[in-house]
Amino acid sequence: MQSNTVIIDLGLERGEPDSYDSPRRSTPGWFPVAVLTAIVLLTAGASMAPAKPPLTEVFSLRVGPADAYALTDDGRLLAQTFGLLSSYDLRDGATQWDAGPTAPAFRLRLGSGLILMRPWTVGSRDPGTTAISLADGREQWRRPGTVVTLAGSPTLLSASPTRSMGGVARRVQGPVEAIDPQTGRPLWTVDVPSSAVLTGLPGPGDSGTRMLLVHDDRTMAVHDLITGERLVSTAVPAADYDPTNPAVVDGIILLRHPGRPDMEFSAYDGTTLRNLWSQPAAGYYEIEACGALACLTGPDGMRAIDPATGDVRWTHPGWRGIQQYGASYVAYGTAENTQPLGLIDPDTGQLQVDLTGWRPLYGAGSKDHLLVTRSEQDGGRSMVAVAQPGEPQPRLLGPLPAGTGDCQAAPERLVCRSMYGQLVVWAYGRKG
């Protein structure tokens, strides 16, 4: 591990003048040049404190091109380097523990104080899941199958995917088991005879997250995550029940389904599953959470509705997608979320910061700003900037070395891969 400190000089981007020529001033011929020079240097040294660099390398690690890494909410870097899994303090790079050797994993997933690893595999063989303690790096257990988490709940679930297990909802088939985080043993089982979409559902008050299953036989059911007990169920209209349908927004379940004569949206109370309202989809086909509102997108743009009533709160014809980054929301001009338009206020639909040409970074980040990058055409460098409400444009921090990519943000830290086989941690100061 290298620990060299690198200061990135912004040059003219930092506001330095094109010329450093001083105004000419007449000086008595008898005044010694050396004395004048000393006075100037002393005066400058006393009045000008060195500026804090906006980007500073904190530490770096040697990693392989396929080695996985992750950032934790409590300020750690987890990195798998050539078969050795380690935890580092993001503040100074201090090693907290090493666990190895470990089989290479596609990514490092976190849940219930554990690192859940599924090794790379070839073919249809199930590599199983290995759980490693986030506190000390010790292996806790191994078991077959995929182990997933639900946002807002410490419960671990073992399920068999029929399609992608990514995203906010998951299609599963076969038994769904709750796993004891300490031992890996099953606590309860819910059978899914055919297939169902599985997602988390906030409970009323302080009751915590529950499990929502929408079965392909048109049965929607809510289960307690402590016992697995089915709390309530209801019949719903036939739909595709794909990994993003239904969606859960602010505790309300929203389903897109065929109606009479065209497609409709229907909303269900998250506690009782009572149908709250139904209305024509009117050409909108995607449902995404944008804060406490539900954003519907389609060829005519985006409209945000109150999920409890269906009332329209705001509309934007030019928007085609929305994505959450930590506490920030970014509007996009394409359904594939490839053209960022700006940082927005999801409650009002107001565009707060223009992000045209910039790319938001994933990660924990911060509650009041978002890190963004932009590739330069010359030299392949990436510029880093801070997007913050109250400033119409991102504020430039500086460039990253050429060949830098795969970045994630953390509070006051930026972690990126380099083309030279390094994982580099940068410190940044967001205030100008």
C-alpha positions, 0 to 999 in steps of 0.5 A: 500500500502506498501512502504518498500525498499528491496535490492536484494543481488546478492552475488557471482553473483555480483563478490564478491570473494569466500573467504574474507580472507585477505593476512596475514601480520606480525605486531609488537607485541606491535601494539594494535589490536584495533588501527589496526582495526580502521585504516582498517575500516576508510581506507575502509570507505573512499575508498569504496562507497556503490554499488547501488543495481541493483534491488530495490523495489520502492512500491507495491500494494495489488491486486487480481489474476484477477485484470488488470494493464497497464503502460503508456508512460508517466510513470504511473501505472494503476491498478484495485485493488478489484474494485478500479481503480487508477493511480500511479507515477512509480517513487515513487508510489504517487497516482495521482487519484482513480476512483471507484468502477469499474467492473472488466475488462479483460485488460486496453486499452488506446486511445485518453487520455482515459482508455477503459474498457470492464468488464468481462461477462458471456455468449454472453451478451455485457458488452459495453465499459466504457471510463475513463479519463486518466488525472483525473479518471473521467468517460467520457461515456458508450456505447454498443459494442467494441471500438478499436484504430488504431496505430498512430491515436487518432480516436476511432472506434466502431466495431463488431468483427466476430473473434479475435479483437486482433493483427495488423488487425481485422475482423469486420462485420456491421457498423464501427463508429468513436467515439467522445472521449469527448462524446462517440457519433458517428461522422460518419459511414461506413457500412460493409455489410458482413465482412472485415479486418480492420487495420490502414494505414499510410498516405502520408507525414504528413496526418496521419493514415487512415483506410484500409478495405479489404472486403470479396467481394475482394474490398480493400478500404482506408477511411479518419479517420476524415470524413469516406470518401472513398478515393480510392478502388480497386479489389484484388485477392481472399484470406483468408483475415484473421486478419494478411492478408493483412499486412501493412509494411512501408505504403505498403499493402502486400497480400498473395493469390492463384496464378498460379500455386501456392501461391503468394505475391502481394504489393499495394501502400498505397496511390493509391492502385496500384499493385506494384509487385507480385511474387511466395510465394515459401513456405513462408506463414506469413508476419510480419513487421520487421522495414522498411522491410517485413519478410516472414516466412515458413518451409525454414526459414525467408527472409526479402524483401523491401516491395516496390520492393520485393527485398530480403535484407537478409535470415536466414534458422533457423528463424521461427518468429519475434516479436517487443518489444518496439523499439527492435526486437527478432527472434524466432526458432518456428512459435509460437514465443516460442523459442527466439534466439536473439535480431536482427538488422532488417535492416541487419538481424544481430544477436546482442545479444544471447537470448537462454533460456531468455524470453523478456518482453513486455512494453514500455521499452527503445529504446536502451535495452530490459529486459529479464527474465529466470526461475531458476530450483532451487527455482523457482526464475526468473533472470532479465537481460538487452539485449543491442546491443554491448554486445553478452550476456544479462547482469545480474541484479539479481533475483526476489523473488520466485513466481514472474511473469506477468512482464512488462517493463517501462523505468528504472522500472519493474512491476511484480505480486507476488504469495502473491497477490502483484503488485511490482514495481522495479527500475533497473539500466542497466549500469554495 
